[in-house]
Amino acid sequence: RKIIDSILPFTLTSAQERVLEEIVADLCSLHLMNRLLQGDVGSGKTIVALMTMLIALDNNFQACLMAPTEILAIQHFQGISELCEKLNIKIALLTGSSKTKERREIHQSLEDGSLHILIGTHALLEDKVKFKNLGLAVIDEQHRFGVAQRSKLWHKNELPPHILIMTATPIPRTLAMSVYGDLDVSVIDEL
């Protein structure tokens, strides 16, 4: 809680607090989290995802966030890097445009565990991207990724990581139960 207060220039909404409690309950259970997080643009899904990543880091795991476009990945990288400026956390961005030297450094620091959070696009799915201890995979706008692509993230670690899927697309509860029956659903219903 102290970390949240120290890095956020605002207070979490009650909806964000409620969703974080649901996520913490998942992480403390004996089962892997497989949660869909719904909320309008501006509702604070990324902040909730960041708090979840910090929980993973606090438990000696790495985290990743995969976005469907390079622009969105860059936005996530810039926002998360800015919020984590005061923390001793190494964050990197990996996209199709990443240079060979950057990629080599990212691959090495992922495998030795010195890279804590990797943010990127489909580039995260490349076979060369190997984590030392991936504990959480966040997928933004997951409907833009196929099942096989999402499943590749599960195999980036010896034990599958917890999964948090974010979407701004409103999905009626009955449809969510049909299409995402394997996911628990959380909704941030206030801006």
C-alpha positions in Angstrom: 0.0 0.0 0.0 2.9 2.4 0.8 4.4 1.8 -2.7 1.1 2.6 -4.3 0.8 5.9 -2.4 4.4 6.8 -3.1 4.2 6.4 -6.9 0.7 7.5 -7.7 -0.1 11.2 -8.0 -3.7 10.4 -7.3 -5.9 8.1 -5.2 -7.4 4.9 -6.6 -11.1 5.0 -7.3 -13.3 2.6 -5.2 -13.8 0.5 -8.4 -10.0 0.2 -8.9 -9.6 -0.8 -5.2 -12.4 -3.4 -5.5 -10.8 -4.9 -8.6 -7.4 -5.0 -6.9 -8.8 -6.8 -4.0 -10.3 -9.4 -6.4 -6.9 -9.8 -8.1 -5.0 -10.1 -4.8 -7.5 -12.8 -3.7 -6.7 -14.7 -7.0 -2.9 -14.3 -6.5 -3.2 -15.6 -2.9 -5.3 -18.6 -3.9 -3.7 -22.0 -4.9 -4.9 -21.5 -8.5 -3.5 -19.5 -11.4 -5.3 -16.2 -12.0 -7.1 -16.1 -15.3 -9.0 -12.8 -15.1 -10.7 -10.5 -17.6 -10.6 -6.8 -16.6 -13.2 -4.6 -18.3 -13.4 -0.9 -18.2 -13.9 2.1 -20.4 -10.9 4.1 -21.7 -9.8 6.2 -18.9 -11.1 4.0 -16.1 -7.6 3.1 -14.9 -7.1 -0.5 -16.1 -3.4 0.1 -16.7 -2.9 1.4 -13.2 -4.6 -1.8 -11.9 -2.3 -3.9 -14.2 0.8 -2.0 -12.9 -0.2 -2.6 -9.3 -0.6 -6.3 -10.1 2.8 -6.3 -11.8 4.4 -4.7 -8.7 2.9 -7.5 -6.6 4.5 -10.1 -8.9 7.9 -8.2 -8.6 7.5 -8.1 -4.9 7.3 -11.9 -4.9 10.5 -12.2 -7.0 8.7 -12.8 -10.4 9.0 -10.9 -13.7 6.0 -9.5 -15.5 5.1 -8.6 -19.1 2.5 -6.5 -20.8 1.6 -7.3 -24.4 -0.3 -4.7 -26.5 -1.7 -5.2 -30.0 0.0 -2.2 -31.6 3.4 -0.5 -31.3 1.8 2.9 -30.5 -0.2 1.4 -27.6 2.9 -0.5 -26.3 5.0 2.7 -26.4 2.2 4.5 -24.5 2.1 1.8 -21.8 5.9 1.8 -21.6 6.1 5.6 -21.2 3.3 5.8 -18.6 4.5 2.8 -16.5 8.2 4.0 -16.7 7.1 7.5 -15.5 5.1 6.1 -12.6 8.0 3.7 -11.6 10.7 6.4 -11.8 11.2 6.4 -8.0 11.4 2.6 -7.8 14.4 0.5 -8.5 12.7 -1.4 -11.4 14.1 -2.1 -14.8 11.5 -1.8 -17.6 12.1 -2.4 -21.3 10.1 -2.1 -24.5 10.3 -4.7 -27.2 8.5 -4.2 -30.6 9.1 -5.1 -34.2 11.1 -1.9 -34.5 13.5 -2.7 -31.7 17.1 -2.7 -33.0 19.2 -5.9 -32.8 21.5 -4.5 -30.1 18.4 -3.6 -27.9 16.9 -7.0 -28.5 20.2 -8.7 -27.5 20.3 -6.7 -24.2 16.6 -7.4 -23.5 17.0 -11.1 -24.1 20.1 -11.3 -21.8 18.5 -9.3 -19.0 15.3 -11.3 -19.2 17.1 -14.5 -18.8 19.4 -13.4 -16.0 16.4 -11.8 -14.2 17.7 -8.2 -14.1 14.8 -7.1 -16.3 11.7 -6.9 -14.2 8.9 -5.7 -16.6 8.9 -6.2 -20.4 6.3 -4.3 -22.4 5.8 -4.9 -26.1 3.8 -6.2 -29.0 3.7 -9.6 -30.7 7.5 -9.4 -30.4 7.1 -10.8 -26.9 6.0 -14.1 -28.4 9.2 -14.7 -30.3 11.0 -17.9 -29.3 14.2 -15.9 -28.4 12.2 -14.1 -25.6 12.9 -16.2 -22.5 12.1 -15.1 -19.0 14.0 -16.3 -15.9 10.8 -16.3 -13.8 7.7 -14.9 -15.5 4.9 -14.7 -12.9 2.4 -12.4 -14.6 1.4 -11.8 -18.2 -0.9 -8.8 -18.9 -2.6 -8.8 -22.3 -4.2 -5.5 -23.5 -7.2 -5.7 -25.9 -6.9 -9.5 -26.0 -9.5 -9.9 -28.7 -6.8 -8.6 -31.1 -4.7 -11.7 -30.4 -5.4 -15.3 -31.3 -5.7 -18.2 -28.8 -2.4 -19.6 -30.1 -0.7 -16.3 -29.5 -2.0 -16.0 -25.9 -1.1 -19.6 -25.2 2.5 -18.9 -26.3 2.8 -16.5 -23.3 1.8 -19.4 -20.9 4.8 -21.4 -22.1 7.3 -18.6 -21.5 7.9 -20.0 -18.0 8.3 -23.5 -16.5 5.1 -22.9 -14.5 2.4 -20.9 -16.4 2.1 -17.3 -15.3 -0.9 -15.6 -13.9 -2.9 -14.0 -16.7 -4.7 -10.6 -16.6 -6.5 -9.6 -19.7 -7.7 -6.0 -20.2 -10.4 -4.8 -22.6 -12.2 -1.5 -23.1 -14.8 -3.3 -25.2 -18.0 -3.7 -23.2 -18.9 -7.4 -23.1 -22.4 -8.3 -21.8 -22.1 -10.7 -18.8 -23.9 -13.6 -20.6 -21.6 -13.3 -23.6 -18.5 -13.0 -21.4 -19.7 -16.3 -19.7 -20.0 -18.0 -23.1 -16.8 -16.7 -24.8 -14.6 -16.3 -21.7 -16.1 -19.0 -19.5 -12.6 -19.9 -18.3 -12.0 -16.3 -17.0 -13.1 -14.5 -13.9 -14.5 -11.1 -14.8 -13.8 -7.8 -13.1 -15.3 -4.5 -14.1 -14.0 -1.0 -13.4 -17.3 0.8 -13.6 -16.2 4.3 -12.8 -13.8 6.8 -14.4 
